[in-house]
Amino acid sequence: MLVLLAHEHSTGDLARRLGVSNATASAHATALRGAGLITTFRAGRAVGHHRTLLGNLLVHRAQHQP
């Protein structure tokens, strides 16, 4: 999920892309938000998510490990 959130995605979109339920995607987003790795915002009826700078750093480091 954190990799996908390089760009904004709604909870429903994340659930579809990851093949999980909306509830599961929401629970994971809550955990990532609690860790300071994503931000969450409301866009009308949808809830959107995007990585924070800390989330970007973590993904970048993980992708460049030997």
PDB file of N, CA, C and O in Angstrom:
ATOM      1  N   MET A   1       0.821  -1.181   0.000  1.00  0.00           N
ATOM      2  CA  MET A   1       0.000   0.000   0.000  1.00  0.00           C
ATOM      3  C   MET A   1       0.869   1.250   0.000  1.00  0.00           C
ATOM      4  O   MET A   1       0.574   2.214  -0.707  1.00  0.00           O
ATOM      5  N   LEU A   2       1.915   1.237   0.774  1.00  0.00           N
ATOM      6  CA  LEU A   2       2.762   2.418   0.866  1.00  0.00           C
ATOM      7  C   LEU A   2       3.382   2.763  -0.489  1.00  0.00           C
ATOM      8  O   LEU A   2       3.513   3.939  -0.827  1.00  0.00           O
ATOM      9  N   VAL A   3       3.756   1.763  -1.254  1.00  0.00           N
ATOM     10  CA  VAL A   3       4.315   2.009  -2.589  1.00  0.00           C
ATOM     11  C   VAL A   3       3.263   2.654  -3.494  1.00  0.00           C
ATOM     12  O   VAL A   3       3.573   3.601  -4.217  1.00  0.00           O
ATOM     13  N   LEU A   4       2.039   2.160  -3.464  1.00  0.00           N
ATOM     14  CA  LEU A   4       0.966   2.727  -4.283  1.00  0.00           C
ATOM     15  C   LEU A   4       0.689   4.180  -3.942  1.00  0.00           C
ATOM     16  O   LEU A   4       0.268   4.953  -4.803  1.00  0.00           O
ATOM     17  N   LEU A   5       0.921   4.554  -2.703  1.00  0.00           N
ATOM     18  CA  LEU A   5       0.551   5.895  -2.254  1.00  0.00           C
ATOM     19  C   LEU A   5       1.573   6.970  -2.620  1.00  0.00           C
ATOM     20  O   LEU A   5       1.589   8.044  -2.017  1.00  0.00           O
ATOM     21  N   ALA A   6       2.420   6.686  -3.599  1.00  0.00           N
ATOM     22  CA  ALA A   6       3.243   7.744  -4.183  1.00  0.00           C
ATOM     23  C   ALA A   6       2.314   8.754  -4.854  1.00  0.00           C
ATOM     24  O   ALA A   6       2.664   9.922  -5.022  1.00  0.00           O
ATOM     25  N   HIS A   7       1.114   8.281  -5.238  1.00  0.00           N
ATOM     26  CA  HIS A   7       0.067   9.119  -5.824  1.00  0.00           C
ATOM     27  C   HIS A   7      -1.180   8.937  -4.978  1.00  0.00           C
ATOM     28  O   HIS A   7      -1.369   7.896  -4.347  1.00  0.00           O
ATOM     29  N   GLU A   8      -2.028   9.953  -4.968  1.00  0.00           N
ATOM     30  CA  GLU A   8      -3.263   9.877  -4.185  1.00  0.00           C
ATOM     31  C   GLU A   8      -4.142   8.724  -4.653  1.00  0.00           C
ATOM     32  O   GLU A   8      -4.298   8.480  -5.850  1.00  0.00           O
ATOM     33  N   HIS A   9      -4.712   8.022  -3.678  1.00  0.00           N
ATOM     34  CA  HIS A   9      -5.679   6.966  -3.960  1.00  0.00           C
ATOM     35  C   HIS A   9      -6.753   7.004  -2.881  1.00  0.00           C
ATOM     36  O   HIS A   9      -6.482   7.327  -1.724  1.00  0.00           O
ATOM     37  N   SER A  10      -7.969   6.670  -3.278  1.00  0.00           N
ATOM     38  CA  SER A  10      -9.039   6.538  -2.291  1.00  0.00           C
ATOM     39  C   SER A  10      -8.920   5.179  -1.622  1.00  0.00           C
ATOM     40  O   SER A  10      -8.220   4.292  -2.112  1.00  0.00           O
ATOM     41  N   THR A  11      -9.605   5.025  -0.507  1.00  0.00           N
ATOM     42  CA  THR A  11      -9.604   3.743   0.194  1.00  0.00           C
ATOM     43  C   THR A  11     -10.141   2.639  -0.721  1.00  0.00           C
ATOM     44  O   THR A  11      -9.579   1.544  -0.772  1.00  0.00           O
ATOM     45  N   GLY A  12     -11.222   2.925  -1.438  1.00  0.00           N
ATOM     46  CA  GLY A  12     -11.806   1.936  -2.336  1.00  0.00           C
ATOM     47  C   GLY A  12     -10.859   1.544  -3.461  1.00  0.00           C
ATOM     48  O   GLY A  12     -10.773   0.372  -3.826  1.00  0.00           O
ATOM     49  N   ASP A  13     -10.156   2.517  -4.005  1.00  0.00           N
ATOM     50  CA  ASP A  13      -9.200   2.230  -5.070  1.00  0.00           C
ATOM     51  C   ASP A  13      -8.057   1.362  -4.545  1.00  0.00           C
ATOM     52  O   ASP A  13      -7.634   0.416  -5.208  1.00  0.00           O
ATOM     53  N   LEU A  14      -7.569   1.686  -3.365  1.00  0.00           N
ATOM     54  CA  LEU A  14      -6.506   0.867  -2.764  1.00  0.00           C
ATOM     55  C   LEU A  14      -6.986  -0.563  -2.548  1.00  0.00           C
ATOM     56  O   LEU A  14      -6.259  -1.516  -2.828  1.00  0.00           O
ATOM     57  N   ALA A  15      -8.205  -0.709  -2.052  1.00  0.00           N
ATOM     58  CA  ALA A  15      -8.754  -2.044  -1.804  1.00  0.00           C
ATOM     59  C   ALA A  15      -8.806  -2.847  -3.100  1.00  0.00           C
ATOM     60  O   ALA A  15      -8.411  -4.012  -3.129  1.00  0.00           O
ATOM     61  N   ARG A  16      -9.295  -2.223  -4.173  1.00  0.00           N
ATOM     62  CA  ARG A  16      -9.368  -2.916  -5.466  1.00  0.00           C
ATOM     63  C   ARG A  16      -7.978  -3.290  -5.969  1.00  0.00           C
ATOM     64  O   ARG A  16      -7.767  -4.421  -6.407  1.00  0.00           O
ATOM     65  N   ARG A  17      -7.045  -2.377  -5.917  1.00  0.00           N
ATOM     66  CA  ARG A  17      -5.695  -2.630  -6.428  1.00  0.00           C
ATOM     67  C   ARG A  17      -4.968  -3.716  -5.632  1.00  0.00           C
ATOM     68  O   ARG A  17      -4.164  -4.469  -6.182  1.00  0.00           O
ATOM     69  N   LEU A  18      -5.259  -3.787  -4.339  1.00  0.00           N
ATOM     70  CA  LEU A  18      -4.577  -4.758  -3.480  1.00  0.00           C
ATOM     71  C   LEU A  18      -5.350  -6.067  -3.328  1.00  0.00           C
ATOM     72  O   LEU A  18      -4.830  -7.038  -2.778  1.00  0.00           O
ATOM     73  N   GLY A  19      -6.586  -6.095  -3.813  1.00  0.00           N
ATOM     74  CA  GLY A  19      -7.391  -7.302  -3.713  1.00  0.00           C
ATOM     75  C   GLY A  19      -7.843  -7.608  -2.301  1.00  0.00           C
ATOM     76  O   GLY A  19      -7.913  -8.769  -1.899  1.00  0.00           O
ATOM     77  N   VAL A  20      -8.154  -6.550  -1.541  1.00  0.00           N
ATOM     78  CA  VAL A  20      -8.627  -6.715  -0.164  1.00  0.00           C
ATOM     79  C   VAL A  20      -9.945  -5.960  -0.010  1.00  0.00           C
ATOM     80  O   VAL A  20     -10.347  -5.216  -0.906  1.00  0.00           O
ATOM     81  N   SER A  21     -10.608  -6.150   1.114  1.00  0.00           N
ATOM     82  CA  SER A  21     -11.859  -5.437   1.371  1.00  0.00           C
ATOM     83  C   SER A  21     -11.575  -3.977   1.708  1.00  0.00           C
ATOM     84  O   SER A  21     -10.457  -3.614   2.074  1.00  0.00           O
ATOM     85  N   ASN A  22     -12.615  -3.146   1.578  1.00  0.00           N
ATOM     86  CA  ASN A  22     -12.475  -1.734   1.967  1.00  0.00           C
ATOM     87  C   ASN A  22     -12.096  -1.612   3.436  1.00  0.00           C
ATOM     88  O   ASN A  22     -11.295  -0.754   3.805  1.00  0.00           O
ATOM     89  N   ALA A  23     -12.674  -2.474   4.276  1.00  0.00           N
ATOM     90  CA  ALA A  23     -12.378  -2.431   5.711  1.00  0.00           C
ATOM     91  C   ALA A  23     -10.901  -2.730   5.969  1.00  0.00           C
ATOM     92  O   ALA A  23     -10.271  -2.083   6.805  1.00  0.00           O
ATOM     93  N   THR A  24     -10.353  -3.711   5.253  1.00  0.00           N
ATOM     94  CA  THR A  24      -8.940  -4.050   5.419  1.00  0.00           C
ATOM     95  C   THR A  24      -8.053  -2.906   4.944  1.00  0.00           C
ATOM     96  O   THR A  24      -7.081  -2.554   5.613  1.00  0.00           O
ATOM     97  N   ALA A  25      -8.383  -2.325   3.796  1.00  0.00           N
ATOM     98  CA  ALA A  25      -7.600  -1.190   3.286  1.00  0.00           C
ATOM     99  C   ALA A  25      -7.658  -0.027   4.270  1.00  0.00           C
ATOM    100  O   ALA A  25      -6.650   0.637   4.515  1.00  0.00           O
ATOM    101  N   SER A  26      -8.832   0.217   4.829  1.00  0.00           N
ATOM    102  CA  SER A  26      -8.995   1.298   5.797  1.00  0.00           C
ATOM    103  C   SER A  26      -8.175   1.033   7.058  1.00  0.00           C
ATOM    104  O   SER A  26      -7.553   1.951   7.593  1.00  0.00           O
ATOM    105  N   ALA A  27      -8.168  -0.200   7.534  1.00  0.00           N
ATOM    106  CA  ALA A  27      -7.399  -0.541   8.736  1.00  0.00           C
ATOM    107  C   ALA A  27      -5.899  -0.357   8.489  1.00  0.00           C
ATOM    108  O   ALA A  27      -5.180   0.142   9.354  1.00  0.00           O
ATOM    109  N   HIS A  28      -5.440  -0.758   7.321  1.00  0.00           N
ATOM    110  CA  HIS A  28      -4.021  -0.577   6.993  1.00  0.00           C
ATOM    111  C   HIS A  28      -3.681   0.906   6.878  1.00  0.00           C
ATOM    112  O   HIS A  28      -2.628   1.342   7.343  1.00  0.00           O
ATOM    113  N   ALA A  29      -4.573   1.680   6.259  1.00  0.00           N
ATOM    114  CA  ALA A  29      -4.347   3.117   6.147  1.00  0.00           C
ATOM    115  C   ALA A  29      -4.285   3.761   7.536  1.00  0.00           C
ATOM    116  O   ALA A  29      -3.470   4.652   7.773  1.00  0.00           O
ATOM    117  N   THR A  30      -5.130   3.318   8.434  1.00  0.00           N
ATOM    118  CA  THR A  30      -5.118   3.843   9.808  1.00  0.00           C
ATOM    119  C   THR A  30      -3.775   3.573  10.472  1.00  0.00           C
ATOM    120  O   THR A  30      -3.225   4.447  11.143  1.00  0.00           O
ATOM    121  N   ALA A  31      -3.245   2.369  10.289  1.00  0.00           N
ATOM    122  CA  ALA A  31      -1.945   2.025  10.878  1.00  0.00           C
ATOM    123  C   ALA A  31      -0.828   2.862  10.263  1.00  0.00           C
ATOM    124  O   ALA A  31       0.040   3.362  10.978  1.00  0.00           O
ATOM    125  N   LEU A  32      -0.847   3.017   8.943  1.00  0.00           N
ATOM    126  CA  LEU A  32       0.192   3.812   8.277  1.00  0.00           C
ATOM    127  C   LEU A  32       0.097   5.283   8.688  1.00  0.00           C
ATOM    128  O   LEU A  32       1.120   5.941   8.878  1.00  0.00           O
ATOM    129  N   ARG A  33      -1.122   5.797   8.824  1.00  0.00           N
ATOM    130  CA  ARG A  33      -1.319   7.176   9.272  1.00  0.00           C
ATOM    131  C   ARG A  33      -0.816   7.347  10.703  1.00  0.00           C
ATOM    132  O   ARG A  33      -0.184   8.354  11.022  1.00  0.00           O
ATOM    133  N   GLY A  34      -1.090   6.373  11.563  1.00  0.00           N
ATOM    134  CA  GLY A  34      -0.622   6.424  12.949  1.00  0.00           C
ATOM    135  C   GLY A  34       0.898   6.424  13.058  1.00  0.00           C
ATOM    136  O   GLY A  34       1.469   6.985  13.993  1.00  0.00           O
ATOM    137  N   ALA A  35       1.541   5.783  12.085  1.00  0.00           N
ATOM    138  CA  ALA A  35       3.012   5.745  12.058  1.00  0.00           C
ATOM    139  C   ALA A  35       3.601   6.979  11.382  1.00  0.00           C
ATOM    140  O   ALA A  35       4.822   7.125  11.310  1.00  0.00           O
ATOM    141  N   GLY A  36       2.738   7.867  10.886  1.00  0.00           N
ATOM    142  CA  GLY A  36       3.216   9.083  10.229  1.00  0.00           C
ATOM    143  C   GLY A  36       3.693   8.867   8.803  1.00  0.00           C
ATOM    144  O   GLY A  36       4.414   9.702   8.256  1.00  0.00           O
ATOM    145  N   LEU A  37       3.292   7.741   8.189  1.00  0.00           N
ATOM    146  CA  LEU A  37       3.772   7.418   6.845  1.00  0.00           C
ATOM    147  C   LEU A  37       2.838   7.887   5.733  1.00  0.00           C
ATOM    148  O   LEU A  37       3.257   8.002   4.581  1.00  0.00           O
ATOM    149  N   ILE A  38       1.567   8.159   6.069  1.00  0.00           N
ATOM    150  CA  ILE A  38       0.622   8.691   5.089  1.00  0.00           C
ATOM    151  C   ILE A  38      -0.231   9.773   5.735  1.00  0.00           C
ATOM    152  O   ILE A  38      -0.330   9.867   6.959  1.00  0.00           O
ATOM    153  N   THR A  39      -0.841  10.582   4.886  1.00  0.00           N
ATOM    154  CA  THR A  39      -1.861  11.527   5.329  1.00  0.00           C
ATOM    155  C   THR A  39      -3.181  11.097   4.705  1.00  0.00           C
ATOM    156  O   THR A  39      -3.207  10.440   3.664  1.00  0.00           O
ATOM    157  N   THR A  40      -4.250  11.468   5.344  1.00  0.00           N
ATOM    158  CA  THR A  40      -5.591  11.113   4.883  1.00  0.00           C
ATOM    159  C   THR A  40      -6.405  12.392   4.790  1.00  0.00           C
ATOM    160  O   THR A  40      -6.283  13.277   5.637  1.00  0.00           O
ATOM    161  N   PHE A  41      -7.230  12.487   3.765  1.00  0.00           N
ATOM    162  CA  PHE A  41      -8.056  13.671   3.567  1.00  0.00           C
ATOM    163  C   PHE A  41      -9.398  13.258   2.987  1.00  0.00           C
ATOM    164  O   PHE A  41      -9.523  12.198   2.373  1.00  0.00           O
ATOM    165  N   ARG A  42     -10.374  14.084   3.184  1.00  0.00           N
ATOM    166  CA  ARG A  42     -11.703  13.818   2.637  1.00  0.00           C
ATOM    167  C   ARG A  42     -11.846  14.596   1.338  1.00  0.00           C
ATOM    168  O   ARG A  42     -11.507  15.777   1.264  1.00  0.00           O
ATOM    169  N   ALA A  43     -12.353  13.916   0.316  1.00  0.00           N
ATOM    170  CA  ALA A  43     -12.620  14.533  -0.987  1.00  0.00           C
ATOM    171  C   ALA A  43     -14.065  14.206  -1.343  1.00  0.00           C
ATOM    172  O   ALA A  43     -14.335  13.207  -2.010  1.00  0.00           O
ATOM    173  N   GLY A  44     -14.983  15.042  -0.901  1.00  0.00           N
ATOM    174  CA  GLY A  44     -16.409  14.736  -1.075  1.00  0.00           C
ATOM    175  C   GLY A  44     -16.778  13.564  -0.194  1.00  0.00           C
ATOM    176  O   GLY A  44     -16.573  13.612   1.019  1.00  0.00           O
ATOM    177  N   ARG A  45     -17.316  12.515  -0.783  1.00  0.00           N
ATOM    178  CA  ARG A  45     -17.687  11.326  -0.009  1.00  0.00           C
ATOM    179  C   ARG A  45     -16.541  10.341   0.124  1.00  0.00           C
ATOM    180  O   ARG A  45     -16.589   9.428   0.948  1.00  0.00           O
ATOM    181  N   ALA A  46     -15.514  10.528  -0.688  1.00  0.00           N
ATOM    182  CA  ALA A  46     -14.371   9.601  -0.667  1.00  0.00           C
ATOM    183  C   ALA A  46     -13.331  10.052   0.357  1.00  0.00           C
ATOM    184  O   ALA A  46     -13.262  11.225   0.723  1.00  0.00           O
ATOM    185  N   VAL A  47     -12.534   9.099   0.802  1.00  0.00           N
ATOM    186  CA  VAL A  47     -11.405   9.385   1.676  1.00  0.00           C
ATOM    187  C   VAL A  47     -10.156   9.057   0.876  1.00  0.00           C
ATOM    188  O   VAL A  47     -10.005   7.947   0.367  1.00  0.00           O
ATOM    189  N   GLY A  48      -9.256  10.041   0.768  1.00  0.00           N
ATOM    190  CA  GLY A  48      -8.041   9.851  -0.002  1.00  0.00           C
ATOM    191  C   GLY A  48      -6.823   9.753   0.890  1.00  0.00           C
ATOM    192  O   GLY A  48      -6.838  10.197   2.038  1.00  0.00           O
ATOM    193  N   HIS A  49      -5.777   9.171   0.352  1.00  0.00           N
ATOM    194  CA  HIS A  49      -4.545   8.955   1.102  1.00  0.00           C
ATOM    195  C   HIS A  49      -3.346   9.285   0.218  1.00  0.00           C
ATOM    196  O   HIS A  49      -3.405   9.142  -1.004  1.00  0.00           O
ATOM    197  N   HIS A  50      -2.262   9.725   0.844  1.00  0.00           N
ATOM    198  CA  HIS A  50      -1.027  10.049   0.132  1.00  0.00           C
ATOM    199  C   HIS A  50       0.130   9.871   1.101  1.00  0.00           C
ATOM    200  O   HIS A  50      -0.024  10.095   2.301  1.00  0.00           O
ATOM    201  N   ARG A  51       1.293   9.466   0.586  1.00  0.00           N
ATOM    202  CA  ARG A  51       2.474   9.294   1.442  1.00  0.00           C
ATOM    203  C   ARG A  51       2.982  10.632   1.963  1.00  0.00           C
ATOM    204  O   ARG A  51       2.868  11.664   1.302  1.00  0.00           O
ATOM    205  N   THR A  52       3.540  10.586   3.157  1.00  0.00           N
ATOM    206  CA  THR A  52       4.232  11.743   3.725  1.00  0.00           C
ATOM    207  C   THR A  52       5.700  11.696   3.294  1.00  0.00           C
ATOM    208  O   THR A  52       6.135  10.749   2.639  1.00  0.00           O
ATOM    209  N   LEU A  53       6.444  12.715   3.664  1.00  0.00           N
ATOM    210  CA  LEU A  53       7.880  12.709   3.373  1.00  0.00           C
ATOM    211  C   LEU A  53       8.565  11.534   4.054  1.00  0.00           C
ATOM    212  O   LEU A  53       9.460  10.919   3.474  1.00  0.00           O
ATOM    213  N   LEU A  54       8.157  11.216   5.277  1.00  0.00           N
ATOM    214  CA  LEU A  54       8.717  10.056   5.978  1.00  0.00           C
ATOM    215  C   LEU A  54       8.389   8.770   5.221  1.00  0.00           C
ATOM    216  O   LEU A  54       9.248   7.899   5.090  1.00  0.00           O
ATOM    217  N   GLY A  55       7.167   8.640   4.726  1.00  0.00           N
ATOM    218  CA  GLY A  55       6.784   7.478   3.933  1.00  0.00           C
ATOM    219  C   GLY A  55       7.608   7.377   2.660  1.00  0.00           C
ATOM    220  O   GLY A  55       8.020   6.287   2.264  1.00  0.00           O
ATOM    221  N   ASN A  56       7.848   8.520   2.016  1.00  0.00           N
ATOM    222  CA  ASN A  56       8.685   8.540   0.814  1.00  0.00           C
ATOM    223  C   ASN A  56      10.091   8.053   1.124  1.00  0.00           C
ATOM    224  O   ASN A  56      10.660   7.264   0.370  1.00  0.00           O
ATOM    225  N   LEU A  57      10.648   8.522   2.226  1.00  0.00           N
ATOM    226  CA  LEU A  57      12.005   8.123   2.616  1.00  0.00           C
ATOM    227  C   LEU A  57      12.081   6.617   2.867  1.00  0.00           C
ATOM    228  O   LEU A  57      13.024   5.961   2.424  1.00  0.00           O
ATOM    229  N   LEU A  58      11.109   6.079   3.565  1.00  0.00           N
ATOM    230  CA  LEU A  58      11.094   4.649   3.867  1.00  0.00           C
ATOM    231  C   LEU A  58      11.027   3.814   2.584  1.00  0.00           C
ATOM    232  O   LEU A  58      11.768   2.843   2.438  1.00  0.00           O
ATOM    233  N   VAL A  59      10.153   4.185   1.670  1.00  0.00           N
ATOM    234  CA  VAL A  59      10.024   3.446   0.411  1.00  0.00           C
ATOM    235  C   VAL A  59      11.317   3.559  -0.393  1.00  0.00           C
ATOM    236  O   VAL A  59      11.798   2.569  -0.945  1.00  0.00           O
ATOM    237  N   HIS A  60      11.868   4.747  -0.455  1.00  0.00           N
ATOM    238  CA  HIS A  60      13.106   4.963  -1.213  1.00  0.00           C
ATOM    239  C   HIS A  60      14.232   4.091  -0.655  1.00  0.00           C
ATOM    240  O   HIS A  60      14.966   3.459  -1.414  1.00  0.00           O
ATOM    241  N   ARG A  61      14.363   4.061   0.662  1.00  0.00           N
ATOM    242  CA  ARG A  61      15.411   3.249   1.281  1.00  0.00           C
ATOM    243  C   ARG A  61      15.189   1.767   1.021  1.00  0.00           C
ATOM    244  O   ARG A  61      16.136   1.035   0.735  1.00  0.00           O
ATOM    245  N   ALA A  62      13.945   1.326   1.120  1.00  0.00           N
ATOM    246  CA  ALA A  62      13.647  -0.100   0.914  1.00  0.00           C
ATOM    247  C   ALA A  62      13.926  -0.518  -0.531  1.00  0.00           C
ATOM    248  O   ALA A  62      14.372  -1.638  -0.782  1.00  0.00           O
ATOM    249  N   GLN A  63      13.664   0.376  -1.469  1.00  0.00           N
ATOM    250  CA  GLN A  63      13.872   0.047  -2.876  1.00  0.00           C
ATOM    251  C   GLN A  63      15.345   0.074  -3.272  1.00  0.00           C
ATOM    252  O   GLN A  63      15.714  -0.458  -4.320  1.00  0.00           O
ATOM    253  N   HIS A  64      16.183   0.684  -2.449  1.00  0.00           N
ATOM    254  CA  HIS A  64      17.600   0.804  -2.787  1.00  0.00           C
ATOM    255  C   HIS A  64      18.501   0.020  -1.848  1.00  0.00           C
ATOM    256  O   HIS A  64      19.696   0.297  -1.743  1.00  0.00           O
ATOM    257  N   GLN A  65      17.923  -0.958  -1.167  1.00  0.00           N
ATOM    258  CA  GLN A  65      18.728  -1.852  -0.324  1.00  0.00           C
ATOM    259  C   GLN A  65      19.432  -2.867  -1.203  1.00  0.00           C
ATOM    260  O   GLN A  65      18.848  -3.351  -2.173  1.00  0.00           O
ATOM    261  N   PRO A  66      20.686  -3.202  -0.882  1.00  0.00           N
ATOM    262  CA  PRO A  66      21.406  -4.201  -1.688  1.00  0.00           C
ATOM    263  C   PRO A  66      20.835  -5.596  -1.544  1.00  0.00           C
ATOM    264  O   PRO A  66      21.337  -6.535  -2.161  1.00  0.00           O
TER     265      PRO A  66
END
